[in-house]
């Protein structure tokens, strides 16, 4: 009995062994010729699914932008992955699930469903290799993102790449200082809005939304002393005494284990803590809970309170957001309002 047949027998009626068996097969993307050579048994080839004509993935592999970008690069080895495909490989995790893979080709080709072909001039200095794939450099990738995407999406994507590529933010600022070529002004505008300290895509979106509504004092990197502890704040406006917690990114001291004490310390010092919850555009509105301290001021926009105004702005996109207001009248850690905050 050959090894393949033996493995088939071992997997019958056992899900765990079947998963182990799948791991023994080479992962995709594989061309038709590669699949025939690497997996000679027709029964094993039945464990593969078609990505598009001539390319296949193993059935347990996720059919996502990364897999399809690699498949596109295998289809056109003379091409260069660009845009969202290149950004993903450089560390951008903000692309929607249905994003199509993109590749630059040296000459025009007939377009195909489910992928994006780009043409035009491509300098050799804009191309590098990453994991055996030809991709645009981080700098060129960010410039393409600025030209191709809506401004907010472009800022988010560029910040995620900057977070993964050390020194890129400085290179972007230098390039934007002397903008030339197609989309130069748009590129400069995106770079001007980039904050490489952003902890997550949602934090970036919240900052851009607040700035567009006139609350431009929010930024990352502020520090505060809470109960004798030096704490790095997420998105915050010290002048307005307001901090915003958003989902995604690395868990910080204000939303991790033991965060209740730190949040309470901020609120006793006169700070409002805004917590972004739920998906954007959710129709679920939270109710006030006097026991949790959560307040939903439906007419806060009319008040002369920066925290309440910021909360209304955030709730316009994230209806499930909640506000933890300052604790007025409780023992204050900072009774005179001289709360220590500073930027790095």
Secondary structure, 3 states (H helix, E strand, C coil): CCHHHHHHHHHCCCHHHHHHHHHHCCCCCEEHHHHHHHCCCHHHHCCEEEEECCEEEECCCCCCHHHHHHHHHHHCCCCEECHHHHHHHHCCCCCCCCCCEEEECCCCCCCCCCEEEECCCCCHHHEEEECCEEEECHHHHHHHHHHHCCHHHHHHHHHHHHHHCCCHHHHHHHHHHCCCCCCHHHHHHHHHHCCCCCCCHHHHHHHHHHHHCCCCCCECCEEEEECCEEEECCEEECCCCEEEECCCCCCCCCCCCCHHHHHHHHHHCCCEEEECCCCCCCCCCCCCECCCCEECCCCHHHCCCHHHHHHHHHHHHCCCCEEECCCCCCCCCCCCCCCCEEEC
